[in-house]
Amino acid sequence: MLTEVPRRAVAIYAHPDDPDVSCGGTLAAWAAAGCEVHAVICTDGGKGTSDPAADQAGLVALRAEEAARAAKVLGLAGQELLGYPDGELADTPGFRAALVAVVRRLRPDTVLCPDPTAVVFGQEYFNHRDHRITGMAVLDAVAPAAALPLYFPETGPAHQVGTVLLSGTLDPDVWVDVSTSVDAKAEAVACHRSQFPDGEPWAATAVRLAAEDAGRQAGVALAEGFRRLRLAG
């Protein structure tokens, strides 16, 4: 069980709802414990609909509003939207430079992101391409780029991240107890009405079931699981 609360943490995810769904309980618990928690959302979420007649610009604005409301629920210190087109992320030098700039500016002890090696989950789901690209680009940005000064020197002084926690992993090896923050996570997920039209009742049930499943692995009532990478300290 991971009990240490970092001084500063940055959650970097692809879509506006991803930080809340992936690790909202951890972010809320850490924020309540005094951690300075930031979220970085890489895409604009503008293709996140099954309606072919949807107003894409309107959806982008709506999803930004939903993300802002969710950030307040979790108690985040800051939220940044990079605005890349939904579904078009690529692990390019430009994308990595943008991520390195975030890491060097915020200087987190811990970074949370998707596990890019987790692709196929049973017979009913495989990991979204944006999740995979984001996870790998974050790893590329954190080590070695952000830590070594000759990578993207225009983005600021080098910074070594101590720990990376990979969510949505097939191989969790550390868990965070979210017993005190699962309700905040459910409320944050419910903020994303464009993605979860059934709202809070659905979110509360889904979030609790997932936390109970992770809790059984961790030996506690409710948890979120991660694959931990120790890069320093």
Residue pairs with C-beta under 8 A, 6 or more apart in sequence:
1 174
1 175
1 176
1 177
1 218
1 219
1 220
1 223
2 165
2 174
2 175
2 176
2 226
2 228
3 177
5 29
5 30
5 33
5 34
5 35
6 30
6 35
6 108
6 109
6 110
6 162
6 163
7 35
7 36
7 109
8 35
8 36
8 37
8 38
8 106
8 107
8 108
8 109
8 110
9 27
9 30
9 35
9 36
9 37
9 38
9 108
9 109
9 110
9 111
9 112
10 37
10 38
10 39
10 40
10 102
10 103
10 106
10 108
10 110
10 111
10 112
11 19
11 22
11 23
11 27
11 37
11 38
11 39
11 40
11 111
11 112
11 113
12 39
12 40
12 42
12 99
12 102
12 111
12 112
12 113
12 134
12 138
13 19
13 22
13 39
13 40
13 41
13 42
13 113
13 114
13 131
13 134
14 41
14 42
14 43
14 89
14 114
14 128
14 130
14 131
14 133
14 134
15 41
15 42
15 43
15 45
15 48
15 63
15 86
15 128
15 130
16 41
16 43
16 45
16 48
16 63
16 64
16 66
16 67
16 81
16 192
17 45
17 63
17 66
17 67
17 70
17 189
17 192
17 195
17 196
18 41
18 114
18 131
19 27
19 39
19 41
19 70
19 112
20 27
20 70
20 74
20 185
20 188
20 189
20 191
20 192
21 189
22 112
22 114
22 167
22 168
23 112
23 165
23 167
23 224
23 226
24 70
24 74
24 181
24 184
24 185
24 188
24 189
24 207
25 176
25 178
25 181
25 182
25 184
25 185
25 207
25 211
25 222
25 224
26 112
26 165
26 176
26 178
26 181
26 224
26 226
27 37
27 39
27 74
27 76
27 112
28 73
28 74
28 75
28 178
28 181
28 184
28 185
28 188
29 176
29 177
29 178
29 180
29 181
30 37
31 37
31 74
31 75
31 76
31 77
32 75
32 180
32 181
36 77
37 74
37 75
37 76
37 77
38 76
38 77
38 78
38 79
38 80
38 106
38 108
39 67
39 71
39 76
39 78
39 79
39 80
40 79
40 80
40 82
40 99
40 102
41 67
41 79
41 80
41 81
41 82
42 82
42 84
42 89
42 95
42 130
42 134
43 82
43 83
43 84
43 85
43 86
43 87
43 88
43 89
43 130
44 60
44 63
44 64
44 81
44 83
44 84
44 85
44 86
45 59
45 60
45 63
45 64
45 86
46 56
46 57
46 59
46 60
46 63
46 85
46 86
47 56
47 85
47 86
47 87
48 59
48 63
48 86
48 194
48 195
49 59
49 194
59 194
62 194
63 192
63 194
64 81
66 191
66 192
66 193
66 194
66 195
67 79
67 81
67 191
67 192
68 79
69 191
70 188
70 189
70 191
70 192
71 79
71 188
73 184
73 187
73 188
73 191
74 184
74 185
74 188
75 184
78 106
80 102
82 98
84 95
86 130
87 129
87 130
89 95
89 129
89 130
89 133
89 134
89 137
90 133
91 133
91 136
91 137
91 140
95 137
96 137
96 140
96 141
96 145
96 152
97 152
97 154
97 155
99 137
99 138
99 141
99 142
99 146
100 141
100 145
100 146
100 151
100 152
100 155
101 152
101 155
101 156
103 111
103 141
103 142
103 146
103 159
103 161
104 146
104 155
104 156
104 157
104 158
104 159
105 155
105 156
107 159
108 161
109 161
109 162
109 163
109 233
110 161
110 162
110 163
110 164
110 165
111 138
111 142
111 161
111 163
111 164
111 165
112 164
112 165
112 166
112 167
112 226
113 134
113 135
113 138
113 139
113 164
113 165
113 166
113 167
114 127
114 131
114 132
114 134
114 135
114 138
114 166
114 167
114 168
115 135
115 166
115 167
115 168
115 169
115 170
115 171
115 227
116 131
116 132
116 133
116 134
116 135
116 136
116 139
116 166
117 135
117 169
117 170
118 127
118 166
118 168
118 169
118 170
118 171
119 126
119 127
119 132
120 126
120 127
121 127
121 170
127 168
131 168
135 166
138 164
139 164
139 229
142 161
142 164
142 231
143 161
143 231
144 151
145 151
145 152
146 158
146 159
146 160
146 161
147 158
147 159
147 160
147 161
147 231
148 158
149 157
149 158
151 158
160 231
160 232
161 231
161 232
162 230
162 231
162 232
162 233
163 228
163 229
163 230
163 231
163 233
164 228
164 229
164 231
165 174
165 226
165 227
165 228
165 229
166 226
166 227
166 228
166 229
167 224
167 225
167 226
169 225
169 226
169 227
171 227
172 214
172 217
172 225
172 226
172 227
173 226
173 227
173 228
174 225
174 226
174 227
174 228
175 214
175 215
175 217
175 218
175 220
175 223
175 224
175 225
175 226
176 223
176 224
176 226
177 218
177 220
177 221
177 222
177 223
178 185
178 211
178 222
178 223
178 224
179 220
179 221
179 222
182 207
182 208
182 211
182 222
183 204
185 207
185 211
186 200
186 203
186 204
186 207
186 208
187 200
187 203
189 196
189 203
189 206
189 207
190 196
190 199
190 200
190 202
190 203
190 204
193 199
196 202
196 203
208 222
211 222
211 223
211 224
212 221
212 222
214 222
214 223
214 224
214 225
215 221
215 222
215 223
217 223
217 225
218 225
